[in-house]
Amino acid sequence: MKIAVVTGASAGIGRELVLKIDRRATFDEIWVIARREERLAQLRAQCRNPIRPLALDLSARESITAYQALLAAETPEIALLVNAAGCGVFGPFAEADMDALLQSAALNSLALTAMCHASLPHMHAGSAIVNLGSNSAWQPVPYQAVYGASKSYVLSFSRALGREVRGQGIHVMCVCPGWVKTEFQAHAEHDRYIRYVDRWYTPEEVAAQTWTDLQKKKPVSILGAPVRRQVRLVKHLPVELVMRIWCRQQGIE
């Protein structure tokens, strides 16, 4: 059985990636993973590939164990793994809820790591892994400290893993979009702490760019010339200056 696996599939970029994958490729099943089972079930009516909803909270270790058990029982070939699950906390670190911070770090970094580790034994030459990073991965981000750090981890991990599995014919790509308007922003209290956004992108735009870059086997996917220019610039500026500019843009200092 040849499958694709997409986490964070109930909304936002994850959902749009499911729809894009469904239109562009054929699988025996697409396994869609998120906490909200009813949202996952709705994808059945929108997709031509068979959809298998898996209601799992990947920040919980037992959910990873359940995923591993399902793989062991059905022994599918995973042609594509998309790790799009994530959450964030915006605002002063010292004032944030600790449980929310730890959940963000666990979901963005640890769950993604576990999904890759559990899935790789079921991947073969021609398979691919897509990990959702962020434009925040390229520099420390004050008032998004944990989120930015977790996405830096995703970028570094994806690059290193891609080098390790290249000889097996498995491709790894990290997606680093700029500002994307999704439910994530509301949960992270975006409007309360972020005052300046140069441009919003849509989940549909991110999904389209992701698919295009995956076909080209790019190691990193970045949507939009302004974001690509920013990434190049950040690489050459002192970290302290980058953080100072960010804080001034947001009216923090």
N, C-alpha and C positions, 0 to 999 in steps of 0.2 A: 504494500500500500504506500503510495507516494503522497506526502502531505506537505502543507505549509502550516506553520504555527505563528500566530500573531498575538502578542500580549497587549494589554491596554486597548483592546479592540472595541470597547463599548462606546467610545466617543472620541472626538478630536482627531488627531493625526493617526492614531491607531486604527480607528474605524475607516478613515479614508484610505489607508493603506490596504485594508481588507478589500475594499471595493475596487481599488486599482489592481491589486493582484488578481482578483476574481475576473476582471475584464481582460487581463493580459496573459493569463496562464491557465493551465488545466491541471487539476489535482484530483486524486480520489477523495480527499477531504481537506478542508481548511479548518484547523483547530483554532478557535477564537477564545482567548482567555481574558477575563476581567472579573470583578466582584459582582457586577450587576447582571444576573442571568437573563432577566427579561430583555435587557438591551441587546445582549448577545443573540437571543432567539430571534429578534427582529431582523437580523442580518440574513436569515434563511430566505426571506421573501425578496431580498434585494440581490442575491447572488445566484449565479448559475452553477457554481461548484457546490457540492454538498458541504454544509456547515455543521461543525460539531461544537456546540457551546460548552465551555468548561468554566464554571463559576468558582474561581480561586482567588484568594488574596495572597499574592506572591510575596508580600512582605512577611508572611508567616511560613516558618520552616516546614510545617506539615503540608502546606500546599505544594511545595517543591517535591516533597516525598510522594504525594498523590500523583503528580505529573510523572515522576520517575516510574511509579508502579504501573501507570497506564502505558508508558512506552515499553516497559518490560513485558507486559501482557500482550501488546499488539504488534510489537517490533516493526514499526513503520520505517520507511525511508523518509527522512526529513529533507526535502529539497530546499526549503526556505524557512529560516527562523527570523522573525521580526520582534525585537524587544522594544516595544513602544510604551510600556507601562512606566509611569513616573508621577511624581508629585513634588511640590516645593513649598517653602515657607519664606515669605518676604517680610522684611522688617528687622529691627535690632535683634541680634542673636540672643543677648541676655534677657530680653523680654519675651522671647518666643516660648511656646509650650514645648517642653522637652520631648514628650511622646511624639509630637508632630515632627520635630526635627529628626528624631531617630527613625521614624517611619519613612521620611523622605530619603534619608541616607540608605536605609535598608532596601527600599524599593528601587531607587535609581541605580544603585551600585551593586549591592549584594544579591538581590533577586536576579538581576541581569546576569551576573556572574554565574549563579546557580543554574539558570536556564541554559546558558551556553554549555556549561559542563555536563549537564544532564542530556543535552541534545546531541552533542558532538559524536558520541558512539553510534548514532543513528544517521549520520551524515556521510555522504560519499563525494567523489569527484563530481564537480558541477553544482554542488550545494552551496548555499550562501547564508550568511548571517548579517542582518541589518540591526545595528544598535542605535537607538535614538539618543543623541547627545544634545548639544545646544550651542548657540553662539557664546554662551557663558563659559564654555569649556576652555576658552583661550586665555583667560586671565582671572585673577581673583576678583570676586564681585561683592563688595561690602553691602550689607543689608539683604544679600542673598547668599550668605557665606556657605551654608551647607549645600544648597542647591548647586551653586557654581562649582564647589569642590567635587561634588558627586558627578557632575557632568565632565569635569576634567579627568576624573577617573575613567569614565566611559570612553573618552577619546583615547587616552593612553592605553587602556586595556584593549580596545578594539585594534589599534595599530599593532600592538605586540602580538595579540592572538592571530591577527591576519598573517603576520610573518611566520608564526609557528605552523599554521595549517596550510600555507601556500603549497607546500610540496604534496599535500593530499588532494589538491585541486579544489579546495574549499576557499571561497572568497568572503572576506569580512569588510563591511563598510560602516562607518560611523556617520550619521546624519546630524548636521549642526545648523539648524535653521535659526533665523533671527526671531523677531517678535511674531508670534502666531496667536490669533484670537481663538481661544478654546475655553472649555469649562475649567481648565487648569488655572487660568488667570484668576477666576473668581475664588477658587479654593485657596489660592496662594495670597489672597488679598492684594492683588496687583494694583488696583486703582487707589488704594490707600497709601502705598509707598512709592509707586513709580509714576513720576510726573512727566517724563520725557520719553517718547518713543518716536524714532525717526520714520519708521514705516511698519505697518501691519501686513503680514502675509496670511493667507488662508490655509487651512489643513489640506484642501484640495491641491493647492499650489505645491505644498511640501511633498505630498504623495506623488504628484506628477514628476517633480524633480528627482525624487528618490528613485523612482522606477527607471527614469532615463539614465541616471548615474550608475545604477546597479547593472544595467545592460552594458555599460562601458567599463565595468569593473573598477570604478574609482574607489580609492580607500576612504575618502571623505566626500560627503555630499553637502554642498553649501548653496542655498537658494538665494539668488539675487546678487547683482553686481555690487550694490552698496555694502552688503554683508561681506562679500569677498574682499573688497577694498579695506574694510575695517579689520578683517583678520590679518591681512598682510601688514597693515600699519601697526597693529598691536604687537606683532612679532618683533618689531624694531624699536619700540618705545620702552623706556624704563617702567617697571611694574608700578612703582609709586605714582608716576605721572598718569598712567592709565586709570588707576583707582581714583586719583584726584579729579580727573576729567569726568569719570562716571558719577562721582558724588555731586559735582557741580551741576551736571545735567539734571540730576534728580532733586536739586535744591536742598541737599542734605548738609552741605557745608559751603 
